Amino acid sequence: MSKEQIPDGVGRTAIGVARVRAHESTRRDRLFNDPYAAAFVVADGRRDLAVTAKPSPGLIAMVRHLVLRTRFFDDYLVAAAESGCRQVVVPAAGLDTRAFRLDWPAGTRFYELDMPAVLAFKERVLAEQGAQPAGPRTVIAVDLREDWATALTRAGFDPTAPTVWLLEGLLVYLDSDDVEAILTTVTELSAPGSRLALTHGLGNRRQAPESHAPEHAAAELTDVVALWRGGLNEDPVAWLDWHGWRARRNDRAEIAVAVGRGADYVTSQRSFVTAER
């Protein structure tokens, strides 16, 4: 891996998300501002922040999904922290910069977990930008398929304190057993009052990969979709309810209307899942 580039595999998709966030941040009617996203894209050797010159309907759908997802989770995490969840934990954090760019209440602590090479790239770029987090922030290089709970607690995480967790854009890349293991660990580490937000896989990896993509995304997304493993093979809301959470679906169309993008901004009835312990 060269100094300038993020590693191959799932880490490469993080650059795609950064490009979407960088482009959205340039809009006058932007739904969020990520001042570091463009720096990640440039550090990866790219100069054009546009997603593509002639986006297909499938790619447009994916971009809109990522924009809504970012804004919804921005609001959800800050609201959770304001309600008392002063530990924010982001497994598979990728190039997430919420610890730096959102208005957090005093006393909030941040824990970000990801593969070593992804974090090395991220920390270098953030240091070059002079980025400063809103509170104490710890990055933990770990494989989430291994014993990441021990690494987290050794880093200072308090499992007796309310926590807000974010599993964003992760679970679809894992098999059902790995997803269940992660959700079980999150549950075991979550004190009463903790909150959780996630995007979930669609199950049944035996289906054609393109059938998992929003609005049957086109060729531009083939490399990303090929990495998907389907996620949890059951309804995540039912799984969470069964394991001591109160979970709900948050409809994307309703979110789009609430943030001013209109009911036709998204065309499929998908949702983001949130839960309280």
LINQUI-V594974 format. One record per residue. N is the residue number from 1. PSI is psi in radians with two decimals (999 if undefined). Layout:
n->N psi->PSI
n->N psi->PSI
This chain:
n->1 psi->2.25
n->2 psi->2.85
n->3 psi->-0.56
n->4 psi->-0.27
n->5 psi->2.56
n->6 psi->2.68
n->7 psi->2.83
n->8 psi->3.12
n->9 psi->-2.58
n->10 psi->-0.58
n->11 psi->-0.52
n->12 psi->-0.56
n->13 psi->-0.43
n->14 psi->-0.60
n->15 psi->-0.68
n->16 psi->-0.75
n->17 psi->-0.71
n->18 psi->-0.66
n->19 psi->-0.74
n->20 psi->-0.78
n->21 psi->-0.64
n->22 psi->-0.76
n->23 psi->-0.77
n->24 psi->-0.62
n->25 psi->-0.29
n->26 psi->-0.20
n->27 psi->2.51
n->28 psi->-0.54
n->29 psi->0.57
n->30 psi->2.58
n->31 psi->-0.20
n->32 psi->2.91
n->33 psi->2.00
n->34 psi->1.69
n->35 psi->-0.10
n->36 psi->-0.22
n->37 psi->-0.77
n->38 psi->-0.59
n->39 psi->-0.64
n->40 psi->-0.75
n->41 psi->-0.80
n->42 psi->-0.72
n->43 psi->-0.40
n->44 psi->0.06
n->45 psi->0.24
n->46 psi->2.63
n->47 psi->-0.43
n->48 psi->2.09
n->49 psi->-0.22
n->50 psi->2.49
n->51 psi->-0.79
n->52 psi->2.71
n->53 psi->-0.70
n->54 psi->1.40
n->55 psi->2.46
n->56 psi->2.86
n->57 psi->-0.65
n->58 psi->-0.72
n->59 psi->-0.68
n->60 psi->-0.74
n->61 psi->-0.73
n->62 psi->-0.74
n->63 psi->-0.81
n->64 psi->-0.66
n->65 psi->-0.81
n->66 psi->-0.65
n->67 psi->-0.86
n->68 psi->-0.73
n->69 psi->-0.80
n->70 psi->-0.85
n->71 psi->-0.75
n->72 psi->-0.80
n->73 psi->-0.55
n->74 psi->-0.96
n->75 psi->-0.73
n->76 psi->-0.78
n->77 psi->-0.77
n->78 psi->-0.72
n->79 psi->-0.69
n->80 psi->-0.74
n->81 psi->-0.71
n->82 psi->-0.45
n->83 psi->-0.09
n->84 psi->-0.09
n->85 psi->1.49
n->86 psi->0.08
n->87 psi->2.17
n->88 psi->2.07
n->89 psi->2.22
n->90 psi->1.61
n->91 psi->2.52
n->92 psi->0.95
n->93 psi->-0.43
n->94 psi->-2.30
n->95 psi->0.47
n->96 psi->2.32
n->97 psi->0.43
n->98 psi->-0.53
n->99 psi->-0.37
n->100 psi->-0.50
n->101 psi->-0.10
n->102 psi->2.84
n->103 psi->1.65
n->104 psi->2.61
n->105 psi->2.69
n->106 psi->2.50
n->107 psi->0.02
n->108 psi->2.36
n->109 psi->2.56
n->110 psi->2.40
n->111 psi->2.14
n->112 psi->2.26
n->113 psi->2.43
n->114 psi->3.13
n->115 psi->2.61
n->116 psi->-0.77
n->117 psi->-0.65
n->118 psi->-0.80
n->119 psi->-0.62
n->120 psi->-0.79
n->121 psi->-0.82
n->122 psi->-0.83
n->123 psi->-0.62
n->124 psi->-0.80
n->125 psi->-0.74
n->126 psi->-0.69
n->127 psi->-0.72
n->128 psi->-0.51
n->129 psi->-0.11
n->130 psi->0.51
n->131 psi->2.42
n->132 psi->2.19
n->133 psi->2.82
n->134 psi->-0.21
n->135 psi->-3.09
n->136 psi->2.29
n->137 psi->2.28
n->138 psi->2.25
n->139 psi->2.43
n->140 psi->2.00
n->141 psi->1.98
n->142 psi->2.67
n->143 psi->2.12
n->144 psi->-0.16
n->145 psi->-0.01
n->146 psi->-2.87
n->147 psi->1.35
n->148 psi->-0.34
n->149 psi->-0.71
n->150 psi->-0.75
n->151 psi->-0.67
n->152 psi->-0.82
n->153 psi->-0.63
n->154 psi->-0.43
n->155 psi->-0.03
n->156 psi->-0.06
n->157 psi->2.39
n->158 psi->1.85
n->159 psi->-0.13
n->160 psi->-0.12
n->161 psi->2.52
n->162 psi->2.41
n->163 psi->2.56
n->164 psi->2.24
n->165 psi->2.52
n->166 psi->2.08
n->167 psi->1.48
n->168 psi->2.10
n->169 psi->0.45
n->170 psi->-0.90
n->171 psi->-0.51
n->172 psi->-0.34
n->173 psi->-0.02
n->174 psi->2.73
n->175 psi->2.84
n->176 psi->-0.71
n->177 psi->-0.69
n->178 psi->-0.67
n->179 psi->-0.79
n->180 psi->-0.64
n->181 psi->-0.73
n->182 psi->-0.80
n->183 psi->-0.61
n->184 psi->-0.75
n->185 psi->-0.77
n->186 psi->-0.77
n->187 psi->-0.78
n->188 psi->-0.51
n->189 psi->0.03
n->190 psi->2.01
n->191 psi->2.80
n->192 psi->2.43
n->193 psi->-0.14
n->194 psi->2.76
n->195 psi->2.77
n->196 psi->2.40
n->197 psi->2.45
n->198 psi->2.70
n->199 psi->2.40
n->200 psi->2.68
n->201 psi->2.95
n->202 psi->0.09
n->203 psi->2.99
n->204 psi->1.27
n->205 psi->-0.24
n->206 psi->-0.32
n->207 psi->2.80
n->208 psi->2.38
n->209 psi->-0.68
n->210 psi->-0.34
n->211 psi->-0.25
n->212 psi->-0.33
n->213 psi->2.53
n->214 psi->2.23
n->215 psi->0.63
n->216 psi->1.08
n->217 psi->2.60
n->218 psi->-2.85
n->219 psi->-0.52
n->220 psi->-0.40
n->221 psi->0.08
n->222 psi->-0.77
n->223 psi->-0.65
n->224 psi->-0.85
n->225 psi->-0.56
n->226 psi->-0.39
n->227 psi->-0.25
n->228 psi->2.51
n->229 psi->-0.01
n->230 psi->-0.49
n->231 psi->-2.70
n->232 psi->2.30
n->233 psi->0.55
n->234 psi->2.94
n->235 psi->2.08
n->236 psi->-0.56
n->237 psi->-0.77
n->238 psi->-0.73
n->239 psi->-0.83
n->240 psi->-0.75
n->241 psi->-0.70
n->242 psi->-0.44
n->243 psi->0.45
n->244 psi->0.23
n->245 psi->2.75
n->246 psi->1.85
n->247 psi->2.74
n->248 psi->2.75
n->249 psi->2.48
n->250 psi->1.91
n->251 psi->2.29
n->252 psi->-0.64
n->253 psi->-0.70
n->254 psi->-0.66
n->255 psi->-0.76
n->256 psi->-0.75
n->257 psi->-0.75
n->258 psi->-0.54
n->259 psi->0.09
n->260 psi->0.24
n->261 psi->-0.19
n->262 psi->2.71
n->263 psi->-0.43
n->264 psi->0.14
n->265 psi->-0.63
n->266 psi->2.64
n->267 psi->-0.15
n->268 psi->2.67
n->269 psi->1.31
n->270 psi->2.96
n->271 psi->2.83
n->272 psi->2.51
n->273 psi->2.32
n->274 psi->2.75
n->275 psi->2.70
n->276 psi->2.40
n->277 psi->999
